[in-house]
Amino acid sequence: MGAKSILPFLFLLTLLPCHVYAVIREDFKDLPKLKYDFVIVGGGNAGCVMANRLSENPKFNVLLIEAGPSHEGVLDIMVPRHVSNLWGTRYDWNYTSVPQVGLNNRPGMIPRGHVLGGSTSINGMGFFRGSSDDYDRWAEVTGDPGWSWQNMLPYFLKSEKWTEPSDGHNTTGEFNPAFHSSKGRVEISLPGAQVRQMVDFKIFEAAEELGGDFAFDLDLNDGRPLGTSWLQSTIGNGTRSSSATAYLSPLDVARRNLHVLVNHRVIKVVETTRPRDRRPSFKKVAFVKDGAPEGKVQYASASKEVVLSAGALGTPQLLLLSGIGDPVDLRSVGVKPRVDLPSVGKNLTERPQVGMIWNLGISETINELANQTFIEESLEQWHTSRTGFHSAVGVNTVTSVRLPDDWAHWNEHEDPTAGENSPHFEFASFGGGIYPIPGPNLLLGPYLLSPTSRGTVKLSSSNPFDDPQVDLGLLTSTFDVLALREALNMAQKIANASTFAEWNLTLAEPWSTISAMSEEEIIETIRNIAGGAGHIVGTAAMSRVDAPYGVVNPDLTVKKVSGLRVVDASIMPYLVLGHTQGPVYAIAERGADLIKEAWN
């Protein structure tokens, strides 16, 4: 059958009745009665990758269990500009942190995707790998060179499908094609010319004037992300590209050996140790439909492995509910300890962020968000052509910089980054408006990419339906507070560049009087307004095989047990100095290869 003749066949394949080929199921009883080789818990950033790659081997029967609903047909997932519409809905786990000591006892909202695709279905879509130093440090602390930048870059490329921006404009000089691939799965693109804002060009002019770390950087994903770049996002043809759309296409889920079950919540991993086993075995999961506490508990077993991909909050919660963790903490909530692994739920790392807003003192500005006619017409344009305002998030540029070498506090603190290629801050810029008319405000939002504060995930009780106690640990270290204070100086340095002079900028509250505020007042204000960026990692961290700490080995197998592996953001020993979804795709691609090698 030739290439041309097979295309109609493939199209018809996607239209076949659902009882003929495997599809996304909502009831366990509708699945064929199979013996599964692998059971994957969590259909998010990593889980969808694992399901796809493991089921590439037709000899492996794979079951993917997702607690949330399907992503299919959800408009607010598809439309990039609707980025925050699903926060606080059934598509969000709706977690809230415990009161944060470093934030003057304010709790924090923690959006986490409760839907196929996980947080890649509701996040901000920024694609930022971090620095080469990050991965080389992983390789060093785990003793596994496979985690180095050189060896991880092929996995980034394997996951990525570089795509033209929604308007198809020429992107020469806006990225470095040597660090990208068009043959992968997740669509990555630059913002279309139609969605670029006047502030974007001002930011690049400021970068040229300031020079140094602020200068133009051709590609923030080349391993040395220092400077000002166009933001790359997981958007293809003006539509969000999630792990679900990328790795669970109709042809993927049509594989006879892949079964995807949604709306079923795994509540624990069950011990399956037999008398001849050398170590405890965990190859069975218990789950209930629709996450209902009164629901019937059902079970699925894996002949080879259970893979936890429930995320940096869900994975440690499941390990703890299964009796794997600190015995003292487990007994305190009525869970029988089965494996002494005190690092479970520890080392939680999240980056803090603050914002500075300036008002423009000119007569001609436009607030496009307040123009309902514009919003309606733009959404119609998106439906028609996948272009325009709704085809992007609204943040188009990022500036990544290091703390200055002469920072006054270097004599008190060690540098928490992994090397000189690694930024301490990322400044996202937003101005709005309809080009060339700017919006009424300029927002510069610095993230502290390299926090030293650490938090925890603990059980609230032995009830799997109770949310875990999540302490983000934000701003509990002196370094983090002082570094964010310096970030405010850097933000003002950007806004004071000569290109912004014509806008007559004035700082808005709470920073309108910052020049008259004492250092104590500035730090108190930071604590009053800072929040988390949603880049949580580290709660089931990798370490060397013989390390007395850590949760998983460098091959991602859980220490002290058999049949159980973790593949998601929780395994990162250190937070990468970028965004987390790109690194998790690469982790999952390598994780799938590690599993395939183990079972060949």
C-alpha positions, 0 to 999 in steps of 0.5 A: 500500500503506497503512501498516498493510498494509506492516508484515507485508511488512517483517516477512517481509522480515527472514525471507527466505532469506539468498541473496535479500537481502544479509546479513552474510557470512563468506566473500568468495567468497559476495559478488556480483561487483560493482564497489564505489564505496566500500570501508570498512575496519572495522565499528566505531564509525564504520564501521557508520555509514558503511556505512549512510549511504553505502548510502542512495544506491542508486547506491553499491555499498558493501563493509564489511570487519570483521576480527572476527566478527558481533555477532549473538546474543552474550549478553555483548554484549547484557547491559549488566552483562556489560560486561567479560566480553568483554575478553581474548576473541576479541571483543577485539584484546587489545592491550597497550601498551609499558611506560609510563615514567609508570606506573613501566614497567608495560604497560597492557591496551588493550581494543579491540572485535574484532567488528562494532560495534567497541568500541561492542560491548564498551565501558562504554556511557557517552554523553558528548559533551564541551563546546561548547568542544571542537568550537569548538577543532576548527573553529579549528585546522582552519579549518572551521566545520563542526566547531564545536559549533553545526554538530556538534550536528545530527549528534549529534541525527541519530545519537541515539534518546532512549529511555525507561529500562528501567523506563519511569519518568518522567525529567522533571528528569533530562535536558534534552530540548532537547539530544536527539532520538528520531529517530536510530539509537543508543539513549540512556537514563538508568538505570532506577529499579530499578538506582539505588543508595543512593550515587547519592542521596548523591552528589546530596546532596553536590553540593548541599552543595558547590555550584559546579562540583559542583552538580546539572547537568541534562544533561551533554550540553548543551555545558556539562558542569560539575556532577553529572548522571545518566549517559546510556548507549547502552542501549535496552530494557535492552540494549546499543545498538552501532553494529552494532545501530543502523546494521546492522539486518536491514533495513539489511543487506538493501539490495542495494547494501550488503555486510558481510564479517566475519572478514576482516582488511585488511592494507594499502591498495594504491597504484593510481596511474596515470600521469595521476594528480596524486598517489598514489592508494590505492583498493584493499585487501588482506585475508585471511580470519580474519586468518590469516598463511598465508591467501590474500591477496584484494583489493577495489577502490573506484571512488571511495574507500577509507574507513579506519574501523579506529580510533585504533590500527588506522587508523595501523597500516594507513596505516604498513603501506601506506607512508604515514607517517614515511619514517625510521620506515618504513624502520626496519621494512622498509616502503617509503615511498610518501607522506611524512606524518610525523604518522601515528601521532603525537599519540596522546592517552589519559586517565589514571584512578585510583581511591579506595575507602572502606570503609563502617563500618556493619553493614548493607551488601550485596555483590550481586556476591557473591550468586550467587542474586541474580545468577542471578535478576537475569539471568533477570529480564533475559531475561524483561523486560530490567529489573533489575540486568543492564539497566545498567552499575552507574555511574549518576552522574558529576561533572565539574569544573574545577581550582580557579582558585587551584590552586597550579600555574597559574603553571607550566602553561597550561590545556589545556582549550578554554574555561570550559565544559570540565571537567578531571575526571570522577568516576564513582561506584559503591557497589553494594548493593541499594537502599536498602541500600548496598554495602560500599564507595564508589568514586570514580574520577577521570579526567583529561579534559584530559591533555597527555601524548602517545603514539605508534603505531608498527609492530613490523615489516613483518608486518601480523599483528604488533601495533603498538607502542602507547605511551599516553604516560600521565603523561609530562607534569608537568601530568597528574601534578599534576592527578591529585594534585589530583583525589584532593583533590577525591574526598576533598572529595566523600566528606567531605560531611556526607551520608556521615557516617552511613556512617563511611567509612575510606579503603582501600589504597593510600590508607588513610594518605594524610594521613601520606604525603609528596607524593612518596609520593602521586605514586609511588602514583598512578604505581603504580595509574593506568591508561588510560580507553580513550579513545584518539584523535588518531593521524591528526589533522585540520589545515588544508589548508595545515598542515605537520602532520596526517594528514587535511584538514578534509574527512577526506581523507588529505593528499597522496593521492587516493582515501583518507579516514579517518573514526574517532576517530583524526582528532580533533586534541584529545581531547574532554572526554567519552567518545569513542563519541558524538563518533565517531558525530557525526564519522561522520554528518558524514563520510558527508555530506562524501563524499556531497557530494563524489560527488553 
